[in-house]
């Protein structure tokens, strides 16, 4: 029995090759793998001694040879195949242990050139994997060091791997080469400016109990490259398994948290914020967010952008919450909150670095792709379109409201005072309907003056301005851009409301 070993990831390969030799296998190796094995005292055969041809072109050509691929592809149960091998002096190869040049790691390096990337495109490796995988009934193909122990154990037990294992390893090898080629194709198409194809490479995180509803099956996948503000790469410190709806809601909460650098807390239900606030610290932010909507937060999700300390944990504990998300949890906070065995505590990387992320939404028979909306314009007095300009205090609240309304389902209206939401109107079919919900909610809390209002889209009529004035709104921020903007501006001037246009809308469907 013979095995051909040629790996870029050399984790465990010495012990693997040594075990094969102990079990009576011959080991063929190439380049750096051969050097490592020989230095480690493992007897190996040079690939050039098998092919009768030297490695050439700086190692680009070494395994692309009939004495390699004939030995892999020949069917042992086909007499004509075996005769062809005998006639041409080709010996069988019963195992391929190969993993590929680190192309993904290469292109992730800062400043990498296209020439460097191309040199890390493996040619012989994928060819050997595919040949071995195609002939899995006779050949074992190993591309993952995690499988070494299993392979050796089966050879020790029965003299060879089982056909069931070889089939599984074949599928794994094809997955490995498919992911590898998709990564290369994506990179090369980007260099060439092509976008006619979309390849997606995601790994299973968990099979979920069900989807949005119990009759729907669901799974949770994640991309290969870690990114901040991602639940896919979070660390769960406590609580039961996440559900489909938990993941959706938590993702929405993380997108809101990303908007704020000052201490911030948001409570969220059904992918809409039900209370959000900034404070001098996380405890104050939590208290303000909780007071903003004590009813809706029940059974909701809370996210903060600072370490969750003991005092804040103690304040949160009496409230029924599904999930608490933070960049870290103090020892005291964990001691307090882990007494609630079902409460999910999620530690998430919230490092503030630029990430060019894409957002994908499935539609029947298709997929929509767009850049994640990470843009944000600072609201300034220079954006004022009315005679009355907002005060400095109002500008602070307008900026807060503008960052929150971006994450509320359209049509979206948010009412704010003193860095805290007082009313949220989401997902109504007309904008004045959303405004009525948000304004009435604010009034129910006794808030009737000093309020600001944010709208994710422009006002098609002046009715929203008229309604806002009845509820004590002093300043409004909206994108502008309606053919009837002048009507809303005149109405705001008539009612003594300051209004600013940002020129950027934030629809969220």
SVG drawing of the C-alpha trace seen along z (x, -y; Angstrom):
<svg xmlns="http://www.w3.org/2000/svg" viewBox="-52 -82 69 90">
<polyline fill="none" stroke="black" stroke-width="0.4" points="0.0,0.0 1.3,-3.4 0.4,-6.9 1.3,-10.2 1.7,-13.0 2.0,-16.7 0.6,-19.3 0.8,-23.0 -0.7,-22.7 1.8,-20.3 -0.1,-20.0 0.2,-16.3 1.6,-15.1 4.8,-13.7 2.9,-11.5 0.5,-10.5 3.3,-9.5 5.1,-7.7 2.0,-5.7 1.5,-4.7 5.1,-3.5 4.5,-1.5 1.5,0.2 3.6,1.2 2.7,-1.6 5.2,-3.2 5.1,-7.0 5.8,-9.2 6.3,-12.9 7.1,-16.2 9.2,-19.3 8.8,-20.7 6.8,-17.8 9.5,-15.4 12.2,-17.5 10.2,-17.7 9.5,-14.0 13.1,-13.0 14.4,-15.4 11.9,-13.8 13.3,-10.3 10.4,-9.1 11.4,-7.0 9.9,-8.5 10.2,-8.2 10.9,-11.3 8.1,-12.0 10.8,-12.3 11.8,-8.7 8.2,-7.7 7.7,-9.8 11.3,-9.6 11.0,-13.3 12.5,-16.2 10.4,-18.9 10.6,-21.9 9.6,-25.5 10.2,-26.3 8.1,-23.3 5.1,-24.3 5.3,-21.0 6.0,-17.9 2.8,-15.7 1.1,-16.3 2.3,-13.0 0.7,-9.7 2.6,-7.8 0.7,-9.8 -2.7,-10.1 -2.7,-6.7 -1.9,-5.2 -4.8,-7.1 -7.5,-6.8 -7.1,-3.2 -10.0,-1.0 -8.7,2.1 -11.7,4.1 -11.1,3.3 -8.6,5.6 -8.0,3.2 -7.0,0.5 -4.7,2.8 -3.1,3.9 -2.5,0.3 -0.7,-0.3 1.4,2.8 2.3,2.0 3.4,-1.5 5.3,-0.6 2.8,-2.5 2.3,-1.4 -1.0,-1.9 -1.3,-4.8 -3.8,-3.9 -4.0,-7.2 -3.5,-10.9 -2.9,-13.2 -3.0,-16.7 -4.1,-20.2 -3.7,-23.2 -1.5,-26.4 -3.0,-29.0 -4.6,-31.2 -7.2,-32.8 -4.6,-33.7 -2.4,-35.1 -5.0,-37.5 -6.1,-38.6 -2.6,-39.9 -2.3,-43.7 -0.5,-44.9 -0.4,-41.5 0.3,-41.8 -1.5,-39.9 1.7,-38.2 2.0,-36.9 -1.6,-35.7 -1.1,-33.8 2.0,-32.0 -0.3,-30.6 -2.7,-29.1 -2.2,-25.3 -2.5,-23.2 -1.2,-19.8 -2.9,-19.6 -6.5,-20.0 -5.7,-17.6 -4.5,-14.9 -7.5,-15.4 -10.0,-15.2 -8.4,-12.1 -8.3,-10.3 -11.8,-11.5 -13.2,-10.2 -11.8,-6.8 -12.9,-6.6 -13.9,-3.0 -10.2,-2.1 -8.4,-5.3 -8.5,-7.1 -8.3,-10.9 -7.3,-13.0 -7.4,-16.8 -8.0,-17.7 -5.5,-16.9 -8.6,-16.3 -9.1,-13.1 -5.7,-11.6 -6.6,-9.8 -9.7,-8.2 -7.9,-7.0 -5.0,-5.4 -7.5,-3.8 -9.4,-2.1 -6.2,-0.9 -5.1,0.6 -8.5,2.3 -9.0,3.7 -6.0,3.1 -7.6,0.2 -10.2,-2.4 -13.9,-1.4 -15.7,-2.3 -18.1,-4.4 -15.2,-6.5 -13.7,-6.8 -17.0,-8.1 -17.2,-10.7 -13.6,-11.8 -14.2,-12.0 -17.1,-14.4 -15.0,-16.4 -12.2,-16.6 -14.5,-17.9 -15.8,-20.5 -12.2,-21.5 -11.4,-22.0 -14.7,-23.7 -14.2,-26.2 -10.6,-26.8 -11.6,-27.3 -14.5,-29.6 -12.1,-31.8 -9.6,-32.0 -12.4,-32.7 -13.9,-35.5 -10.4,-37.1 -9.6,-36.9 -13.0,-38.2 -12.6,-41.1 -9.2,-41.9 -10.8,-41.7 -13.9,-43.8 -16.4,-41.0 -19.5,-40.4 -21.6,-38.0 -21.3,-35.2 -21.6,-35.1 -19.9,-32.3 -20.8,-31.9 -18.7,-30.0 -20.4,-29.5 -19.8,-26.9 -22.6,-25.4 -22.6,-26.8 -25.6,-24.9 -28.8,-23.2 -31.6,-25.2 -34.6,-23.7 -36.9,-25.4 -37.1,-28.6 -39.4,-31.6 -42.2,-29.1 -42.1,-25.6 -43.1,-24.0 -40.0,-25.5 -36.6,-23.9 -33.6,-26.1 -29.8,-26.2 -27.2,-28.9 -24.1,-29.4 -21.2,-31.7 -18.6,-33.1 -15.0,-32.0 -13.5,-35.4 -14.4,-36.7 -15.8,-40.2 -16.8,-42.5 -20.4,-42.9 -21.2,-39.4 -23.2,-36.9 -21.8,-34.2 -18.5,-34.6 -19.8,-35.3 -19.0,-33.4 -22.0,-32.1 -21.3,-32.3 -24.7,-31.1 -28.2,-30.1 -30.0,-27.8 -29.4,-27.4 -30.2,-30.4 -33.3,-30.2 -33.8,-31.6 -35.6,-34.6 -33.0,-35.2 -30.3,-35.4 -32.3,-37.8 -33.0,-40.1 -29.5,-39.9 -28.1,-40.8 -30.4,-43.9 -29.3,-44.9 -25.6,-44.7 -26.2,-46.8 -27.6,-49.5 -24.8,-49.2 -22.2,-49.7 -23.5,-53.3 -22.4,-54.5 -19.0,-55.2 -20.4,-56.7 -21.8,-54.4 -25.0,-53.0 -27.8,-50.5 -30.6,-49.3 -33.5,-47.0 -35.0,-45.3 -38.1,-43.3 -38.9,-41.9 -35.9,-43.6 -37.0,-47.1 -35.6,-49.1 -38.1,-49.4 -35.8,-51.5 -32.4,-53.0 -30.3,-55.5 -26.8,-56.9 -25.5,-57.7 -22.4,-58.7 -21.9,-54.9 -23.6,-51.7 -25.8,-51.6 -27.3,-55.0 -27.7,-54.0 -29.6,-50.8 -31.8,-52.7 -32.8,-55.3 -33.4,-52.6 -35.5,-50.5 -37.6,-53.5 -38.2,-54.3 -40.4,-51.3 -40.8,-49.0 -43.6,-47.0 -42.0,-46.1 -38.6,-45.1 -40.3,-42.1 -38.8,-39.0 -36.5,-41.2 -32.9,-41.5 -30.5,-44.0 -27.1,-45.0 -24.5,-47.4 -21.2,-48.6 -19.1,-48.5 -18.2,-45.7 -21.3,-44.7 -20.5,-45.4 -22.0,-44.0 -24.2,-47.1 -25.8,-47.0 -26.2,-43.2 -28.0,-43.6 -30.3,-46.2 -31.1,-43.9 -31.6,-40.7 -35.2,-41.4 -36.3,-41.9 -37.2,-38.9 -34.8,-39.1 -33.9,-36.5 -30.4,-37.7 -27.8,-40.2 -25.0,-41.1 -21.8,-42.9 -18.1,-43.0 -17.3,-41.5 -18.8,-40.6 -17.2,-41.3 -16.7,-38.4 -19.4,-39.9 -21.8,-40.4 -21.4,-36.7 -22.0,-35.6 -25.2,-37.6 -26.6,-36.7 -25.6,-33.0 -28.1,-32.2 -30.7,-32.6 -30.0,-29.3 -32.0,-30.2 -30.6,-33.7 -28.3,-33.8 -25.2,-35.8 -23.3,-36.6 -19.8,-38.0 -19.3,-39.7 -16.2,-41.4 -17.1,-45.1 -13.7,-46.4 -14.2,-49.5 -12.6,-48.6 -13.9,-49.2 -15.4,-46.1 -16.7,-46.1 -19.6,-43.7 -22.3,-42.5 -25.9,-41.9 -27.8,-39.1 -31.6,-38.6 -33.3,-35.6 -36.3,-36.1 -38.2,-33.3 -35.7,-31.9 -33.1,-34.6 -30.9,-36.6 -30.4,-40.3 -27.0,-41.5 -26.1,-45.0 -23.4,-46.7 -24.3,-46.8 -25.6,-50.3 -22.7,-51.5 -22.9,-55.1 -23.9,-57.8 -24.0,-61.6 -23.5,-63.9 -26.4,-66.2 -25.2,-69.9 -26.9,-73.3 -25.7,-73.9 -28.3,-71.4 -31.2,-73.6 -33.8,-74.4 -36.2,-76.4 -35.9,-79.9 -35.4,-78.5 -32.2,-76.6 -32.0,-73.8 -30.2,-74.5 -26.9,-72.7 -28.9,-70.5 -31.4,-69.7 -28.6,-68.9 -27.2,-66.3 -30.7,-64.6 -31.2,-64.9 -27.9,-63.0 -29.0,-60.3 -32.4,-60.0 -30.9,-59.9 -28.7,-57.0 -31.7,-55.1 -34.3,-55.7 -31.8,-54.1 -32.5,-50.8 -36.3,-50.9 -38.4,-49.2 -39.7,-51.6 -41.8,-53.7 -39.9,-54.7 -40.3,-57.6 -38.4,-58.0 -39.1,-60.6 -36.2,-61.5 -35.3,-63.7 -32.1,-63.8 -30.4,-61.0 -33.3,-58.5 -36.0,-57.2 -39.5,-58.1 -41.5,-56.8 -40.9,-54.5 -43.2,-54.1 -42.2,-51.2 -43.4,-49.5 -46.6,-51.4 -47.8,-51.7 -47.8,-55.5 -45.4,-57.8 -48.0,-59.8 -49.3,-56.6 -45.8,-55.7 -45.5,-59.3 -48.9,-59.0 -47.7,-55.8 -44.4,-57.3 -45.8,-60.6 -48.7,-59.0 -46.2,-56.7 -44.1,-59.7 -47.1,-61.6 -48.2,-58.5 -44.9,-59.0 -45.8,-62.6 -43.3,-64.0 -44.9,-67.1 -42.1,-69.5 -38.4,-69.7 -38.8,-66.7 -37.1,-66.0 -38.3,-63.7 -36.4,-61.7 -37.8,-60.2 -35.9,-57.6 -37.5,-59.0 -38.8,-62.3 -42.3,-63.7 -44.5,-63.4 -46.9,-65.9 -46.9,-68.4 -49.3,-66.3 -46.5,-64.8 -45.1,-68.2 -48.6,-69.4 -49.1,-66.3 -45.6,-66.7 -46.4,-70.2 -49.4,-69.0 -47.2,-66.8 -44.5,-69.3 -41.9,-68.5 -39.3,-71.3 -36.9,-69.9 -37.1,-67.4 -34.4,-65.6 -35.3,-63.9 -33.6,-63.2 -35.5,-65.7 -36.0,-65.0 -39.7,-65.2 -41.3,-67.2 -43.4,-68.8 -40.4,-69.6 -41.3,-73.3 -44.8,-72.6 -43.2,-70.8 -40.7,-73.6 -43.4,-76.3 -45.5,-74.4 -42.5,-74.0 -41.8,-77.7 -45.5,-78.5 -45.5,-76.2 -42.0,-77.3 -40.2,-73.9 -36.6,-73.7 -36.0,-71.2 -32.8,-69.8 -32.3,-67.8 -29.5,-65.3 -29.7,-64.3 -29.4,-60.6 -32.2,-58.2 -32.1,-55.0 -34.9,-52.7 -35.0,-49.4 -37.5,-46.9"/>
</svg>
